[in-house]
């Protein structure tokens, strides 16, 4: 599988893995400031965040962007 997408930094990375890394790095409060969506601001949890982000492409794009920036220092994340 890795030969199919050798340059895709998100290949093999689950949404849960992204959120865990972001929460570990920023914490829920700072993550909510960086990406102001209710699942990060109001009683945040892994379950509610995953449920919302799986159904909301624009929010998932923001999470992926912040993940790439945090992990690889890629171009500035799309925030707010």
N, CA, C and O atoms as CSV, one atom per row, in Angstrom:
chain,resi,resn,atom,element,x,y,z
A,1,UNK,N,N,0.799,-1.197,0.000
A,1,UNK,CA,C,0.000,0.000,0.000
A,1,UNK,C,C,0.847,1.270,0.000
A,1,UNK,O,O,0.500,2.238,-0.677
A,2,UNK,N,N,1.938,1.283,0.737
A,2,UNK,CA,C,2.730,2.503,0.818
A,2,UNK,C,C,3.336,2.886,-0.533
A,2,UNK,O,O,3.652,4.055,-0.754
A,3,UNK,N,N,3.503,1.915,-1.444
A,3,UNK,CA,C,4.033,2.217,-2.762
A,3,UNK,C,C,3.023,2.980,-3.613
A,3,UNK,O,O,3.405,3.672,-4.556
A,4,UNK,N,N,1.728,2.859,-3.284
A,4,UNK,CA,C,0.698,3.543,-4.045
A,4,UNK,C,C,0.699,5.055,-3.812
A,4,UNK,O,O,0.385,5.820,-4.725
A,5,UNK,N,N,1.043,5.486,-2.615
A,5,UNK,CA,C,1.013,6.906,-2.271
A,5,UNK,C,C,2.273,7.280,-1.489
A,5,UNK,O,O,2.182,7.679,-0.328
A,6,UNK,N,N,3.432,7.158,-2.107
A,6,UNK,CA,C,4.677,7.356,-1.354
A,6,UNK,C,C,4.896,8.788,-0.860
A,6,UNK,O,O,5.644,8.990,0.096
A,7,UNK,N,N,4.273,9.777,-1.479
A,7,UNK,CA,C,4.503,11.168,-1.082
A,7,UNK,C,C,3.319,11.805,-0.361
A,7,UNK,O,O,3.325,13.008,-0.101
A,8,UNK,N,N,2.315,11.014,-0.041
A,8,UNK,CA,C,1.156,11.536,0.662
A,8,UNK,C,C,1.406,11.426,2.169
A,8,UNK,O,O,1.395,10.319,2.707
A,9,UNK,N,N,1.630,12.547,2.860
A,9,UNK,CA,C,1.950,12.483,4.288
A,9,UNK,C,C,0.773,12.017,5.149
A,9,UNK,O,O,0.970,11.667,6.312
A,10,UNK,N,N,-0.441,12.005,4.604
A,10,UNK,CA,C,-1.600,11.553,5.371
A,10,UNK,C,C,-1.912,10.077,5.134
A,10,UNK,O,O,-2.811,9.524,5.767
A,11,UNK,N,N,-1.177,9.438,4.228
A,11,UNK,CA,C,-1.431,8.023,3.937
A,11,UNK,C,C,-1.150,7.183,5.179
A,11,UNK,O,O,-0.052,7.226,5.734
A,12,UNK,N,N,-2.146,6.426,5.606
A,12,UNK,CA,C,-2.000,5.560,6.772
A,12,UNK,C,C,-2.258,6.252,8.100
A,12,UNK,O,O,-2.186,5.609,9.147
A,13,UNK,N,N,-2.555,7.534,8.084
A,13,UNK,CA,C,-2.821,8.282,9.309
A,13,UNK,C,C,-4.335,8.406,9.465
A,13,UNK,O,O,-5.012,8.955,8.595
A,14,UNK,N,N,-4.854,7.898,10.565
A,14,UNK,CA,C,-6.293,7.977,10.787
A,14,UNK,C,C,-6.654,9.328,11.403
A,14,UNK,O,O,-5.804,10.037,11.942
A,15,UNK,N,N,-7.923,9.655,11.307
A,15,UNK,CA,C,-8.413,10.887,11.911
A,15,UNK,C,C,-8.180,10.872,13.420
A,15,UNK,O,O,-7.832,11.896,14.009
A,16,UNK,N,N,-8.369,9.731,14.030
A,16,UNK,CA,C,-8.137,9.615,15.477
A,16,UNK,C,C,-6.670,9.879,15.822
A,16,UNK,O,O,-6.376,10.533,16.822
A,17,UNK,N,N,-5.763,9.378,15.008
A,17,UNK,CA,C,-4.340,9.622,15.246
A,17,UNK,C,C,-4.026,11.111,15.148
A,17,UNK,O,O,-3.248,11.640,15.942
A,18,UNK,N,N,-4.634,11.787,14.173
A,18,UNK,CA,C,-4.418,13.228,14.016
A,18,UNK,C,C,-4.898,13.986,15.242
A,18,UNK,O,O,-4.184,14.831,15.782
A,19,UNK,N,N,-6.120,13.677,15.680
A,19,UNK,CA,C,-6.682,14.391,16.827
A,19,UNK,C,C,-5.854,14.134,18.080
A,19,UNK,O,O,-5.583,15.060,18.845
A,20,UNK,N,N,-5.452,12.888,18.294
A,20,UNK,CA,C,-4.630,12.577,19.482
A,20,UNK,C,C,-3.329,13.388,19.488
A,20,UNK,O,O,-2.942,13.934,20.521
A,21,UNK,N,N,-2.665,13.467,18.348
A,21,UNK,CA,C,-1.429,14.234,18.272
A,21,UNK,C,C,-1.697,15.713,18.551
A,21,UNK,O,O,-0.947,16.352,19.290
A,22,UNK,N,N,-2.761,16.255,17.964
A,22,UNK,CA,C,-3.077,17.679,18.158
A,22,UNK,C,C,-3.453,17.978,19.599
A,22,UNK,O,O,-3.046,19.004,20.144
A,23,UNK,N,N,-4.224,17.095,20.222
A,23,UNK,CA,C,-4.603,17.303,21.627
A,23,UNK,C,C,-3.376,17.184,22.521
A,23,UNK,O,O,-3.226,17.948,23.475
A,24,UNK,N,N,-2.505,16.239,22.222
A,24,UNK,CA,C,-1.277,16.089,23.002
A,24,UNK,C,C,-0.391,17.327,22.858
A,24,UNK,O,O,0.218,17.772,23.831
A,25,UNK,N,N,-0.320,17.872,21.668
A,25,UNK,CA,C,0.547,19.018,21.407
A,25,UNK,C,C,-0.053,20.330,21.905
A,25,UNK,O,O,0.635,21.123,22.548
A,26,UNK,N,N,-1.343,20.564,21.608
A,26,UNK,CA,C,-1.971,21.847,21.934
A,26,UNK,C,C,-2.883,21.798,23.150
A,26,UNK,O,O,-3.014,22.799,23.855
A,27,UNK,N,N,-3.510,20.671,23.412
A,27,UNK,CA,C,-4.547,20.576,24.439
A,27,UNK,C,C,-5.882,20.981,23.816
A,27,UNK,O,O,-5.912,21.666,22.794
A,28,UNK,N,N,-6.978,20.556,24.433
A,28,UNK,CA,C,-8.303,20.844,23.874
A,28,UNK,C,C,-8.576,22.343,23.779
A,28,UNK,O,O,-9.131,22.819,22.789
A,29,UNK,N,N,-8.183,23.078,24.809
A,29,UNK,CA,C,-8.495,24.514,24.838
A,29,UNK,C,C,-7.809,25.262,23.692
A,29,UNK,O,O,-8.452,26.037,22.984
A,30,UNK,N,N,-6.531,25.036,23.511
A,30,UNK,CA,C,-5.791,25.703,22.430
A,30,UNK,C,C,-6.243,25.202,21.057
A,30,UNK,O,O,-6.295,25.970,20.097
A,31,UNK,N,N,-6.565,23.921,20.971
A,31,UNK,CA,C,-7.078,23.373,19.717
A,31,UNK,C,C,-8.397,24.041,19.351
A,31,UNK,O,O,-8.653,24.313,18.178
A,32,UNK,N,N,-9.234,24.306,20.349
A,32,UNK,CA,C,-10.490,25.014,20.124
A,32,UNK,C,C,-10.285,26.444,19.669
A,32,UNK,O,O,-11.089,26.978,18.906
A,33,UNK,N,N,-9.212,27.067,20.135
A,33,UNK,CA,C,-8.903,28.427,19.661
A,33,UNK,C,C,-8.368,28.407,18.233
A,33,UNK,O,O,-8.672,29.291,17.433
A,34,UNK,N,N,-7.577,27.398,17.927
A,34,UNK,CA,C,-6.998,27.293,16.590
A,34,UNK,C,C,-8.055,26.935,15.545
A,34,UNK,O,O,-8.061,27.477,14.440
A,35,UNK,N,N,-8.944,26.017,15.911
A,35,UNK,CA,C,-10.035,25.592,15.027
A,35,UNK,C,C,-11.324,25.722,15.830
A,35,UNK,O,O,-11.722,24.783,16.519
A,36,UNK,N,N,-11.971,26.863,15.746
A,36,UNK,CA,C,-13.139,27.119,16.604
A,36,UNK,C,C,-14.409,26.388,16.146
A,36,UNK,O,O,-15.287,26.968,15.507
A,37,UNK,N,N,-14.473,25.121,16.489
A,37,UNK,CA,C,-15.674,24.339,16.228
A,37,UNK,C,C,-16.152,23.760,17.556
A,37,UNK,O,O,-15.357,23.488,18.455
A,38,UNK,N,N,-17.454,23.580,17.658
A,38,UNK,CA,C,-18.071,23.213,18.932
A,38,UNK,C,C,-17.499,21.932,19.532
A,38,UNK,O,O,-17.356,21.840,20.752
A,39,UNK,N,N,-17.169,20.946,18.707
A,39,UNK,CA,C,-16.676,19.683,19.269
A,39,UNK,C,C,-15.329,19.849,19.978
A,39,UNK,O,O,-14.938,18.982,20.759
A,40,UNK,N,N,-14.616,20.943,19.719
A,40,UNK,CA,C,-13.373,21.234,20.431
A,40,UNK,C,C,-13.582,22.235,21.563
A,40,UNK,O,O,-12.755,22.318,22.470
A,41,UNK,N,N,-14.666,22.988,21.524
A,41,UNK,CA,C,-14.889,24.062,22.492
A,41,UNK,C,C,-15.798,23.675,23.651
A,41,UNK,O,O,-15.540,24.057,24.793
A,42,UNK,N,N,-16.844,22.933,23.375
A,42,UNK,CA,C,-17.854,22.625,24.386
A,42,UNK,C,C,-17.771,21.161,24.781
A,42,UNK,O,O,-18.121,20.284,23.992
A,43,UNK,N,N,-17.318,20.895,25.976
A,43,UNK,CA,C,-17.096,19.534,26.492
A,43,UNK,C,C,-16.485,18.611,25.431
A,43,UNK,O,O,-17.126,17.661,24.982
A,44,UNK,N,N,-15.249,18.900,25.039
A,44,UNK,CA,C,-14.600,18.124,23.977
A,44,UNK,C,C,-14.328,16.680,24.391
A,44,UNK,O,O,-13.994,16.396,25.541
A,45,UNK,N,N,-14.476,15.797,23.446
A,45,UNK,CA,C,-14.123,14.391,23.651
A,45,UNK,C,C,-13.700,13.807,22.309
A,45,UNK,O,O,-14.014,14.355,21.252
A,46,UNK,N,N,-12.994,12.707,22.365
A,46,UNK,CA,C,-12.543,12.064,21.147
A,46,UNK,C,C,-13.744,11.589,20.337
A,46,UNK,O,O,-13.781,11.769,19.120
A,47,UNK,N,N,-14.710,10.994,20.992
A,47,UNK,CA,C,-15.879,10.455,20.299
A,47,UNK,C,C,-16.679,11.509,19.562
A,47,UNK,O,O,-17.014,11.331,18.391
A,48,UNK,N,N,-16.992,12.616,20.243
A,48,UNK,CA,C,-17.788,13.665,19.596
A,48,UNK,C,C,-17.010,14.323,18.463
A,48,UNK,O,O,-17.584,14.685,17.436
A,49,UNK,N,N,-15.715,14.473,18.650
A,49,UNK,CA,C,-14.887,15.081,17.607
A,49,UNK,C,C,-14.829,14.196,16.372
A,49,UNK,O,O,-14.974,14.684,15.252
A,50,UNK,N,N,-14.619,12.911,16.564
A,50,UNK,CA,C,-14.563,11.992,15.434
A,50,UNK,C,C,-15.886,11.958,14.684
A,50,UNK,O,O,-15.912,11.981,13.453
A,51,UNK,N,N,-16.977,11.903,15.427
A,51,UNK,CA,C,-18.299,11.855,14.796
A,51,UNK,C,C,-18.541,13.094,13.942
A,51,UNK,O,O,-18.995,12.985,12.804
A,52,UNK,N,N,-18.242,14.270,14.485
A,52,UNK,CA,C,-18.456,15.510,13.754
A,52,UNK,C,C,-17.531,15.620,12.540
A,52,UNK,O,O,-17.978,15.957,11.444
A,53,UNK,N,N,-16.258,15.338,12.735
A,53,UNK,CA,C,-15.279,15.518,11.660
A,53,UNK,C,C,-15.466,14.523,10.521
A,53,UNK,O,O,-15.134,14.826,9.375
A,54,UNK,N,N,-15.986,13.361,10.817
A,54,UNK,CA,C,-16.240,12.387,9.749
A,54,UNK,C,C,-17.391,12.824,8.850
A,54,UNK,O,O,-17.462,12.420,7.689
A,55,UNK,N,N,-18.293,13.649,9.380
A,55,UNK,CA,C,-19.442,14.105,8.593
A,55,UNK,C,C,-19.275,15.507,8.031
A,55,UNK,O,O,-20.137,15.969,7.283
A,56,UNK,N,N,-18.189,16.199,8.369
A,56,UNK,CA,C,-18.038,17.599,8.004
A,56,UNK,C,C,-16.697,17.822,7.303
A,56,UNK,O,O,-15.675,18.040,7.954
A,57,UNK,N,N,-16.712,17.767,5.976
A,57,UNK,CA,C,-15.447,17.859,5.219
A,57,UNK,C,C,-14.653,19.139,5.455
A,57,UNK,O,O,-13.426,19.076,5.531
A,58,UNK,N,N,-15.300,20.299,5.574
A,58,UNK,CA,C,-14.551,21.543,5.759
A,58,UNK,C,C,-13.817,21.547,7.093
A,58,UNK,O,O,-12.710,22.076,7.183
A,59,UNK,N,N,-14.412,20.967,8.128
A,59,UNK,CA,C,-13.759,20.920,9.438
A,59,UNK,C,C,-12.605,19.923,9.417
A,59,UNK,O,O,-11.546,20.171,9.994
A,60,UNK,N,N,-12.820,18.802,8.751
A,60,UNK,CA,C,-11.747,17.808,8.639
A,60,UNK,C,C,-10.558,18.388,7.880
A,60,UNK,O,O,-9.410,18.112,8.230
A,61,UNK,N,N,-10.816,19.183,6.852
A,61,UNK,CA,C,-9.733,19.834,6.108
A,61,UNK,C,C,-8.896,20.718,7.027
A,61,UNK,O,O,-7.670,20.750,6.916
A,62,UNK,N,N,-9.552,21.430,7.926
A,62,UNK,CA,C,-8.822,22.287,8.868
A,62,UNK,C,C,-7.964,21.461,9.818
A,62,UNK,O,O,-6.826,21.826,10.113
A,63,UNK,N,N,-8.512,20.351,10.293
A,63,UNK,CA,C,-7.757,19.467,11.188
A,63,UNK,C,C,-6.552,18.883,10.451
A,63,UNK,O,O,-5.449,18.848,10.995
A,64,UNK,N,N,-6.759,18.428,9.222
A,64,UNK,CA,C,-5.646,17.878,8.440
A,64,UNK,C,C,-4.564,18.923,8.201
A,64,UNK,O,O,-3.372,18.623,8.275
A,65,UNK,N,N,-4.986,20.147,7.916
A,65,UNK,CA,C,-4.039,21.224,7.677
A,65,UNK,C,C,-3.206,21.519,8.928
A,65,UNK,O,O,-1.986,21.663,8.848
A,66,UNK,N,N,-3.869,21.605,10.071
A,66,UNK,CA,C,-3.153,21.862,11.320
A,66,UNK,C,C,-2.241,20.691,11.667
A,66,UNK,O,O,-1.135,20.897,12.167
A,67,UNK,N,N,-2.690,19.467,11.410
A,67,UNK,CA,C,-1.871,18.283,11.656
A,67,UNK,C,C,-0.586,18.330,10.823
A,67,UNK,O,O,0.507,18.107,11.342
A,68,UNK,N,N,-0.731,18.622,9.527
A,68,UNK,CA,C,0.443,18.690,8.655
A,68,UNK,C,C,1.400,19.788,9.103
A,68,UNK,O,O,2.616,19.599,9.091
A,69,UNK,N,N,0.856,20.924,9.493
A,69,UNK,CA,C,1.703,22.014,9.967
A,69,UNK,C,C,2.433,21.606,11.245
A,69,UNK,O,O,3.636,21.828,11.378
A,70,UNK,N,N,1.706,21.014,12.172
A,70,UNK,CA,C,2.287,20.639,13.462
A,70,UNK,C,C,3.326,19.540,13.302
A,70,UNK,O,O,4.396,19.607,13.907
A,71,UNK,N,N,3.029,18.550,12.512
A,71,UNK,CA,C,3.909,17.395,12.383
A,71,UNK,C,C,5.092,17.645,11.465
A,71,UNK,O,O,6.205,17.210,11.757
A,72,UNK,N,N,4.868,18.332,10.373
A,72,UNK,CA,C,5.910,18.468,9.358
A,72,UNK,C,C,6.318,19.903,9.072
A,72,UNK,O,O,7.174,20.143,8.221
A,73,UNK,N,N,5.722,20.856,9.766
A,73,UNK,CA,C,5.977,22.279,9.523
A,73,UNK,C,C,5.739,22.632,8.058
A,73,UNK,O,O,6.500,23.374,7.437
A,74,UNK,N,N,4.656,22.072,7.533
A,74,UNK,CA,C,4.235,22.373,6.165
A,74,UNK,C,C,3.687,23.795,6.134
A,74,UNK,O,O,3.694,24.463,7.168
A,75,UNK,N,N,3.213,24.284,4.990
A,75,UNK,CA,C,2.695,25.652,4.910
A,75,UNK,C,C,1.680,25.945,6.014
A,75,UNK,O,O,1.015,25.050,6.536
A,76,UNK,N,N,1.589,27.209,6.343
A,76,UNK,CA,C,0.707,27.655,7.429
A,76,UNK,C,C,-0.664,26.989,7.354
A,76,UNK,O,O,-1.249,26.873,6.277
A,77,UNK,N,N,-1.164,26.557,8.495
A,77,UNK,CA,C,-2.469,25.916,8.497
A,77,UNK,C,C,-3.599,26.879,8.170
A,77,UNK,O,O,-3.499,28.085,8.399
A,78,UNK,N,N,-4.642,26.339,7.646
A,78,UNK,CA,C,-5.836,27.128,7.354
A,78,UNK,C,C,-6.623,27.220,8.644
A,78,UNK,O,O,-7.308,26.276,9.039
A,79,UNK,N,N,-6.521,28.365,9.297
A,79,UNK,CA,C,-7.199,28.545,10.580
A,79,UNK,C,C,-8.211,29.655,10.501
A,79,UNK,O,O,-8.037,30.640,9.782
A,80,UNK,N,N,-9.258,29.477,11.245
A,80,UNK,CA,C,-10.351,30.447,11.402
A,80,UNK,C,C,-10.938,30.840,10.141
A,80,UNK,O,O,-11.866,31.649,10.118
